Amino acid sequence: MVENQKAMPQPEMRRIRRIHFVGIGGVGMCGIAEVLLNLGYQVSGSDLKTSPVTERLESFGAQIFIGHRAENAAQADVLVVSSAVNTSNPEVATALERRIPVVPRAEMLAELMRYRHGIAVAGTHGKTTTTSLIASVFAAGGLDPTFVIGGRLNAAGTNAQLGTSRYLIAEADESDASFLHLQPLVAVVTNIDADHMATYDGDFNKLKKTFVEFLHNLPFYGLAVLCLDDPVVREILPLVKRPTVTYGFSEDADVRAINVRQQGMQTFFTVLRPDREPLDVSVNMPGNHNVLNSLATICIATDEGVSDEAIVEGLSGFAGVGRRFQVYGQLPVEGGEVMLVDDYGHHPTEVAAVIKAVRGGWPERRLVMVYQPHRYSRTRDLYDDFVNVLADANVLLLMEVYPAGEEPIPGADSRKLCNSIRQRGQLDPIYIERGVDLAPIVKPLLRAGDILLCQGAGDIGGLAPKLLASPLFAVAKGKSK
């Protein structure tokens, strides 16, 4: 893959020269901005603070403003906004007053995809990993795709890249139904679960219908790649009037996995495909959920003519995605070490999948878990599910809910979660107030051989590197020599 490769702007967008992103540091925004920069557009953007993301974009030529002010957008031909930005934002208000187009990020992504062979990955869970795996396998096959991913692809050091081929691989976001803007040639649905239900007025049937509508954005000659193991995907399958290929562990799936074996971080399995010899593969990620993500990748790669050798190479050489069961290293403790893992999972289904992966890869080890719920509304809506899955840890520390802009909801907080889990009688969780230094709390709880999992979609993402750099563990390391 070629990083930061300059190319010509799309002739269809010749009237657009300067593109301004409101909230350019967001994970969904920065990738699109980087691709547009590499296509030769003038890109500017604003955010509330500097970050490695904004610094990277600035190094590529973007003009970055800290803070939102009307004058930031004065010279723009179009504004790109996320669903978190509303019309009260001064930059948006100025653009509307001057009749400068204001488009959602998904619409800009759709324009990038319109003139390419678009592959869009949708689903409640597994989008980022599946999109990353497809990009990795396509690269191994010499196809050099453009990709826009919701996480940092470790091998590339970025979440977006402009490739030289016709392929564009991207996540399709159902959280605000913006994936309906996309018109790909291939679409994946990994699963459909209850999340972001406010977008769908609390109506799960509406969510299902929206996924069907997304799949019908495919042309009649497109391809829908569907996980047959997911009961809701199986339920909507008869409604999908496009060519389909199914995958999973289910015996009636078109592409399925057998002989799954996990050894620590590595998972080995055999793939069965119609009219093909069985293919033995491995992937450097634990858990059956990552087998399913790999199967979706294999479906698309096979359909696009990627060789089996490249599929095996792309999967086995996959270096992972930031915050998706990312192993930060080993923390020294009395008598040995503890494996430190960071993960983005913030839905009970994702938490359960990661816990199952830990039990499968390291059955003899204790799981010490620091978890931060994300959003009060999600905690309220999935409260009983959170109680059930979090109780499966050996040691549990619960940080206060990360609000993500929401106001507190009575009864949807971590203190109550602690009490509910404690009442089950198998675990005594520790409640962690906001802003508390966790290192001195966590350290006495750890034993040699433990796995310490820091999980959640909020600011807990900064905890693992802080623990790794903590003087408390540096002292322990010195003693162990």
N, C-alpha and C positions, 0 to 999 in steps of 0.2 A: 504494500500500500504506500501511496505517496502522500506525505503529510504536508498540509498548507500549500498545496499545488495551486497556482494561479490559473484561471481559465477565463473564458469570455462569459459575460452575463447572458442569460437566456434572451434570444431575440424577441420572444413574445412579451418580455417585460422591459422592453427598451425605453419606455417612458419613465421607468423607475430607476433612479440612480442612488438615492440616499435612503436607507432603511433604518428606522429608529426602533429599538426594543425597549419597552418599559418593563423593567425588572430583568435586565439582560443576564444577571448572574444566576437566575433560576435554572435548574437542571433541564427543564423542557425548552428553555429559550436559548441557552448558550450554544447548544449544538447546531441549531438552525442558523444562528448568527455566524458561527465559524464556517459553515458550508457556504453561506452567502459571501462572506469575506473572500473565501478562496475562489469563488466564481467571479470576483472582480467588482462587487458592489461596494459602495461606501456605506459602512455600518457604524452606527452610533448606538448608545444605549445608556440607560440610567439604572442605578440601584442604590440601596440605602447604605451600602458599605462596600469597600474593596474586598476582594477575595482572590484566591489563586485563579479562579475562573475568569474574573474580570481582568486580571493582570495578563493572563494568557491571551485573551482577545485583544487587549491593548497592544501586546507585542506583535500581533498580526496586522495591526493597523486600525483597529476600531477606536473610535473616540468615546471615552467612558466618562459619564457624569456621576458624581456622588450626590444623591438627593434628587428629588423630583421637582423640577421647576418648568414653568411654561416655556421659557426660552430654549430649553434643551431640544424641543421638537420643532422649533420654528422653521428650520431648513429641510425638514424631512419630506419625502414624497409619499411615504406610507409609515404608519405606526403599527408595530406588532405587539400584542398584549396577551397576557395569560388570563385565565378565568378569575384569578385573584385580583385583577386590576379593574376598577370600575370607573364610571364617567366623572367621578369627583376628583380623580387624579388630575393635577394641573396640566400635565402634558397631553393627556387625552382630551381634556376640555378645550385646550388651545387648538388641537388638531380638528376637533369637531367644529369649532367656530370658524376655522379657516377652510373647512371642507377638504381636509387631508384625510385620505382613507385610513380607517382604523380597523385592523383585521385580527382575529384570534390567531394564536400561534399555529393551530392545526390547519388553518386556511393557507398560511404561508408554506407549511410543510406540504400541503396538497399541491401547491404550485410547483414546488421542487419535484414532486413525484409525478406530476402530470405528463412530463416529457421524458420520463424514464420508465424502466421496467420496475414498477414498484412492488415491494414485498412488505406488507404491513402485519405486525404481530399484535393481536388483541387478546384480552383475557384478564381476569381479575388478578391472577398470580402468574409469575413466570415470564412476563413480557420482556423484561430487561435481559435476563439470562438467555432466553431463546433468541432474541434479536442478536445478541452478542455471539452466540454459537453459530448462527447462520453467517454472520459477517466473517467469522474465523474460518469456517469451512469453505466459503466462497473464495476467501483470500488464498487458502491452501490450494484451491483448484485453479488459481491464476486469474480469477474473474475480477479482482480489484474493485469491490463495490464501494459506493458512497453509503455511509451509514449515519444514522442519528439515533442515539441510544439514551435511555434515562439513567445511565450509570457510567462510570469510568471504565472503559475497556483496558484492562491492565497492560496487555501487550502493546497497545497503541498509545497509552498514556493520555487518552482523551475519550470523550463520549461522542465525537463526531469526526468524520473525515471525508474529504472529497476524493473519490476514486476516479479511475479513467474509463471504467466500463459503463454500460447502460443501466446497471442495477442500482437501485436505491432501497436500502433496508431500514425500516423505521418502526418504532413502537406506535401503536394506535391506542389512544387514551380514551377509555370509556368513562372516566371519573366525572367529566362534564359533558359527555356525549359528543365531544368534538371530533371523535374518530369518524363521524358521519361526513366530515369534509373530505375524507380521503377516498381516492378512487384507484386502488392498487390493481395489479394484475394477479397477485397471489395474496391471500389473506389467511392468517392462522388465528384460531381461537383455542387457547390453551385450556380454559375453564370459564365458568360463569358462576360467581358467588355473590352473596349479599354484601355490597360495600358501596359507598357513595350514594346511598339510597335517596338522599335529599334531591339529587339530580332527577330522580325518577319518581318523585312524589311519594316515596315509600312503597311503590308498587313493583313487586318483583316481576310480574308479567310484563310490565312496561320495559323493564331492563332486558328481558329475554327478546322481546320484539325489536328492541333497538339493535341488539346483536344481529338479528336476522336482517334488519335493514342495512346494517353495515356490510354484511356478506353480499347483499344484493347490489351494493355499489360495484362489485366485480363485474366485468363484462361477461357476456354469455360464454366466452371462451376462456375465462379466468379459472382459477383453482382455489377452492376453499379447503384448508388443511385443518381437520377437526379432531380433538382429543375425545375418543369414544369412551374413555374411562370416566369422564366427568358426566354425571347423570343429567345435568341440565343441557349440556352440549348434545348428548344423545337424544334428549327430548326435543330439541329444536331441529335436529337433523332432517326429519321429513319435510320441514318447512323451507329448507334451503334449495332453491331452484338454480343451482349452479353446479358445475362439475366439482366433485369432492373426493378427497382421499382421507381416510381416517387412520388414527394411530393410537397405541396404548398397549396395555397388558392384556386387554380383552381378546378372547379367542376370535371374535368376529371383526377385529380391526384389520384394515388392509396392511398396515405396517405395525409389527408388534415386537416386543422384547421378551426374550426368554433367558433362562440361566443367569439371572442377575446375581452378582456377587460383589460385596463391598469390602474393601480393605483400607481402613483409614480414609484418607481423602480420595482414594481412587475407587471408581465403580466400573465393573466389567459386565458386559452383557452381549448377547447374540441377537442380531436383528433379522427378522423374517420379512421378506418383501415378495410380492407377486412376481413370478417368473424370474426370480433371482436366486443365486446361491446364498445360503446364510452368511451373514457378515459379523465377525467378531470385532467388537470395538471396546474402547475404554474412554472414560472422561475423568478429568481431575476435579471432580466435585462429588460430594457424598449425597446419597438419598435417591429414592425412587422418583421423586419429583424432578430431579435432574435427568433421570433416564427418559422421562416423558418429554422434557425440553429438548433432549438430544434426538428423540424420535421425530419430533416436528421438524427439526433441522434436516434430518436424513430424508424425510419425505420431500422437502423442497429441493435439496441438493440432487437427489435422484431424478426428480422431474426436470431439473434444469441441465442434466447431463454431466454433473460433477462426477468424477471417477471415484470408485470405491477407495482407492489409495488416498485420494485427497480428503475424502470423508473421514477415514481413519486418522489421517495426519492432523486434520483440523480439530477433531474432537480430542485426541490424545494430547495435542500440544496446546490446548486452550488454557490460557493463563488466568482466567477468571475475570470477574467484574468487581469493582469497588463496592464494599458493603454487602456483598452476597456471599455469605459464609467466608469472609476474608480472614485468613489466619495472619495475625499481626506479628506473631512470634511467641517466644516462651518467657513467661515470668518466673524468675527464680524465687523459690520458697524453701523453707526448711526441708532438707532431705531430697530435693529434686526440683522439678519445674512444673508449671501449669501452662497449658496451651491457651493462648488468648485469641478469641474469635470475635469478629464484629459482623453483625447482620442487620439488614434493613427491614426484615419482616415485621409487619405491624397489624396483621389480621390473624385471627385464631387459626385459620387453615395454614397460613405460612409458619406460624409458631410451631404448630403440631408437626409440620413436615420437617422442620429443622431439628426438633427434639428427636423425632424418629430417625433422622439421618445420623445424629450423634450416637444414639443407642445402637444403630446398625454398624457404624464404623469403629466405635470404641466402647464395646459393651461392658468392659470392666471398669470404666472410669465414671467418676461422679460428674454431674453437670451442675455447676454453679452459675446461676443465671441472674443477670441484671437486666431488668426489662422496663422500658418506658412506654406506656400506652400513648397512642397518637390520636388526638382529637377526643373531646368529651362526647361528641355525638356517636362516634364509633364505639367508645367504651360503653355507653348506655345501650346502644342497639345490639351489641354482641356480648353483653356482660356475662351471661351464663357460660358462653363458649370460652371466654377468656379465663374464667374461674376453672373450668375443666382442664384446659390445656396447660395453663401455668402451674397447676398443681403437680404436673409430671416432672418438674425439676427436682433435684436433690436438695439444693439450697436456692432460695429465691429472694432477691432484693428488688423491690418495686419502687421506681422513681415516680414522682408525681407526673400526672398527665401532661404531655406537651400539647398546648392548646391549638397551635396552628391557626391563630386568629379567632378562635371561638371563645365565647364566654363560658365560665364554669356552669355545669349542669348538676343540680343536687343529686347525690347518689351515684354519680358517674366519675368518681375520683379513685385514686390509688389506695387511699387509706381504707375505703370501703372494700375494695378488691382484696386487700390484705386480710381484712376481717372475714370475708366470705370464704377465702381459701383456707384460713385457719380453722374455721368451723367444720371443715371436712375431716379434720383430725389427722391428716398425714403430713402436714407441712406447716412450719411457723414462719411465714414471710416477714421480711424486714422492710419497713416503710422508710423511704428516703425522701426527705424534704428537698425542695428546690434549692439549688445553690450549694449543697453540701459537698465537701471534698470526699470522694468515695474511697480513695486509696486506703486510708487508715481503717475504714469500715470493712472493706473487702479482704484485706490482707490476712487478718486472723481467722477468716473463714476457710481459707484455702489449704488444701493438702497436696502433696506431691502427686502428680498424675491426673489432677482435676482438669476439666475443660471449663474455662471461664468464658461464658457467652454474653456479650453486650448486644442487646437487640432492641430495635425500634426505629422509627422513621424521623424522630425529632433530633434535638441537639445531643442526644446520646451518641451520635456518630462521632463526636470528638472525644469520647471517654476512653476508648482503647489506646489511642496514641498517648493520652495523658497518663494512663496507668503504666504504659511501657516506659515512659520517661520519668516516672515518679521516683524521687530519692528514696522512698521507703523500700522499693524493690531493688534499687541500686545497692542499698545497704545489705539487703539479703543476698544479693549476688556476690558482694564482697566477702561475706561470711562463708559462702559455700565453696570458695576456692581453697 
